[in-house]
Amino acid sequence: MENLLQARNISKVYGGGRKALHDVSLSIGSGKIIGLLGTNGSGKSTFMKIAAGLMQPSKGSMEIAGMPVGLETKAEVSFMPDRPLTEGWMKVSDAIEYFRDFFADFDPDKARSMLEFMMLNPEDRVSTLSKGMNERLQLTLALSRNAKLYMLDEPIGGVDPVARGKILDAIVKFYNEDSSIIISTHLVSDIERIFDEVIFIRDGEIAMHDEVENIRIKHGKSIDEMFKEVYA
């Protein structure tokens, strides 16, 4: 089976010579929930933006479903950035219709089911939503596409524990098991229960990539404990 995502020697250097990624190579298969773990500034968002086709690497290549990242692969990737894609004047229902018009693979029936699960009122305005409720809306929009690869950039950042629990439950309940999800976060203890694999990225380089059970067996530690050791 071909890899869903294949990165080969990806580097990204920003203006002023700041290195965001350095020689990153990794492969990801289908049917996985993967944690992309690292502290702020470690390169997580840059990696996701390159995979989503929103940014070009300085060096190296990346493929999604066997195709070089570009216009064709944007149809295979659903990316939830760390900033909302909606406008404050919109109602929740307007946001759903906006995504339905914009993405041919958007599933309105799945979106309605997720809104109900997330306890979101279609008539509420985005500007009135709490941060936690807004995160639930952004997740609904991202997961309601029929994509092969979902990438969620800090989906539980800055929200309360109740909202975190609801968001994690929704990810497990609604994601398509033939696809894969990459979730970037530094809040490891709250989310490690849903991961099949984890990728530790530090200073733009891969420090570790392994299955969660292998890490627990080999090191006798939780993912959160391993995270603290890697980034100490």
C-alpha positions in Angstrom: 0.0 0.0 0.0 1.3 3.4 -0.9 1.9 6.0 1.8 -0.8 8.6 2.2 1.9 11.2 2.9 5.5 11.0 1.9 8.0 13.8 2.8 11.5 13.6 1.5 14.3 15.9 2.9 11.9 18.8 3.4 13.6 22.0 4.6 12.1 25.5 5.0 14.1 28.7 5.5 12.3 32.0 6.1 13.6 35.4 5.5 16.6 36.3 7.6 17.9 32.7 7.4 15.6 31.4 10.1 15.2 27.6 9.7 11.7 26.3 10.3 12.3 22.8 9.0 15.6 20.9 8.3 15.8 17.8 6.2 12.5 16.3 7.4 11.7 12.8 5.9 8.7 10.7 7.0 5.9 8.6 5.7 2.3 8.2 7.0 -0.1 5.5 6.1 -3.9 5.4 6.0 -6.2 4.8 9.0 -4.1 6.5 11.6 -4.6 9.3 14.1 -1.2 10.9 14.4 0.1 13.4 16.9 2.6 16.0 15.5 4.1 17.1 18.8 6.4 19.9 19.6 6.8 23.2 21.5 5.8 26.5 20.0 8.1 27.3 17.1 9.2 23.7 16.5 8.0 23.6 12.9 4.6 21.9 13.3 2.6 24.6 11.5 5.1 25.0 8.7 5.1 21.3 8.0 1.3 21.3 7.8 1.1 24.3 5.5 3.6 22.7 3.1 1.5 19.5 3.1 -1.7 21.5 2.5 -0.1 23.2 -0.5 -0.2 26.7 1.2 3.6 27.1 1.3 6.5 25.9 -0.8 9.5 24.1 0.9 12.9 25.6 0.3 14.2 22.1 -0.4 12.9 18.6 -0.7 9.6 17.1 -2.0 6.3 16.0 -0.6 3.6 13.7 -2.0 0.0 13.2 -0.9 -1.7 9.9 -2.2 1.2 9.5 -4.6 0.9 13.0 -6.2 3.3 15.9 -5.7 1.7 18.5 -3.5 -0.1 21.0 -5.6 -3.6 21.9 -7.0 -4.6 18.2 -7.3 -3.7 17.3 -3.8 -5.7 20.2 -2.3 -8.8 18.1 -3.0 -7.3 15.3 -0.9 -6.4 17.4 2.2 -8.7 19.1 4.7 -6.6 21.6 6.7 -7.9 23.3 9.9 -5.4 26.1 10.6 -4.9 27.6 14.1 -6.9 30.7 13.1 -10.6 30.5 12.2 -11.6 30.4 8.5 -15.0 32.0 9.3 -16.1 35.6 9.6 -17.8 37.1 12.7 -20.8 38.3 10.8 -21.7 34.7 9.7 -24.2 32.5 11.3 -23.1 28.9 11.9 -25.4 27.9 9.0 -23.7 30.5 6.8 -20.3 28.9 7.5 -21.7 25.5 6.6 -23.1 26.9 3.3 -19.8 28.7 2.6 -17.8 25.4 2.9 -20.5 23.5 0.9 -20.1 26.0 -2.0 -16.3 26.1 -1.8 -15.5 22.4 -1.4 -17.1 19.8 -3.8 -16.4 17.0 -1.2 -18.2 18.8 1.6 -20.9 16.5 3.2 -23.8 18.6 4.6 -25.4 15.6 6.2 -22.3 14.9 8.2 -22.0 18.6 9.0 -25.5 18.6 10.5 -24.8 15.5 12.5 -21.6 17.1 13.9 -23.4 20.4 14.7 -25.9 18.3 16.8 -23.1 16.4 18.5 -21.2 19.6 19.2 -24.3 21.3 20.5 -24.0 24.2 18.0 -27.0 26.2 17.1 -27.1 26.9 13.3 -28.7 30.3 14.0 -25.9 31.5 16.3 -23.5 34.1 15.0 -19.9 33.2 14.9 -19.0 36.5 16.7 -21.1 35.3 19.7 -19.4 31.9 20.1 -17.0 31.2 22.9 -13.5 30.1 21.9 -14.4 26.5 22.7 -17.6 26.6 20.6 -15.7 28.3 17.8 -13.1 25.5 17.8 -16.0 23.0 17.6 -17.3 24.8 14.6 -13.9 24.9 12.8 -13.5 21.1 13.5 -17.0 20.5 12.1 -16.1 22.3 8.9 -12.8 20.5 8.5 -14.1 17.0 9.2 -17.2 17.3 7.1 -15.1 17.1 4.0 -14.5 13.7 2.4 -10.8 14.0 2.3 -8.0 11.4 2.6 -5.8 13.5 4.9 -7.1 15.8 7.7 -4.7 18.1 9.4 -5.7 20.0 12.6 -3.4 22.7 13.8 -3.7 23.1 17.6 -7.4 22.2 17.7 -7.5 22.2 21.6 -5.2 25.2 22.1 -6.6 27.7 24.6 -10.0 25.9 25.2 -11.3 24.7 28.5 -11.2 21.0 29.5 -14.9 20.4 28.8 -14.4 21.7 25.2 -11.3 19.7 24.8 -13.1 16.5 25.7 -15.9 17.2 23.3 -13.5 18.0 20.5 -11.5 14.8 21.0 -14.7 12.7 21.2 -15.8 14.3 17.9 -12.5 13.5 16.2 -12.8 9.8 17.2 -16.5 9.6 16.3 -16.5 11.3 13.0 -13.2 10.7 11.2 -13.2 8.3 8.3 -11.1 5.3 9.2 -9.8 5.0 5.6 -8.2 8.4 6.0 -5.7 9.7 8.4 -5.6 12.7 10.7 -2.5 14.6 11.8 -3.1 16.7 14.9 -0.5 19.2 16.0 -0.4 20.1 19.7 1.8 20.7 22.7 -1.0 19.8 25.1 0.0 16.1 25.1 -1.6 14.8 28.3 -5.1 15.8 27.2 -5.0 14.2 23.8 -2.5 11.2 23.8 -5.4 8.7 24.4 -6.6 9.0 20.8 -3.2 8.7 19.0 -2.0 5.7 17.1 1.4 7.2 16.2 3.3 10.3 17.3 5.9 12.4 15.6 8.1 14.5 17.9 9.5 17.6 16.1 12.2 19.7 17.7 13.9 22.7 16.2 12.6 21.8 12.8 13.9 18.2 12.9 12.2 14.8 13.6 13.3 13.7 17.0 11.1 10.6 17.1 8.4 8.9 15.0 6.9 5.7 16.3 3.6 3.9 17.2 2.3 4.9 20.6 2.3 1.3 21.9 5.9 0.8 20.8 7.0 3.9 22.8 5.1 2.7 25.9 6.6 -0.8 25.7 10.2 0.2 24.8 10.4 3.2 27.1 7.9 2.3 29.8 6.5 5.9 29.7 3.4 7.7 28.6 3.6 9.9 25.6 3.3 12.9 27.9 6.3 11.7 29.9 8.3 11.0 26.7 7.4 14.5 25.5 8.7 16.1 28.6 11.9 14.1 28.3 12.5 15.0 24.6 11.9 18.7 25.2 13.5 19.1 28.6 
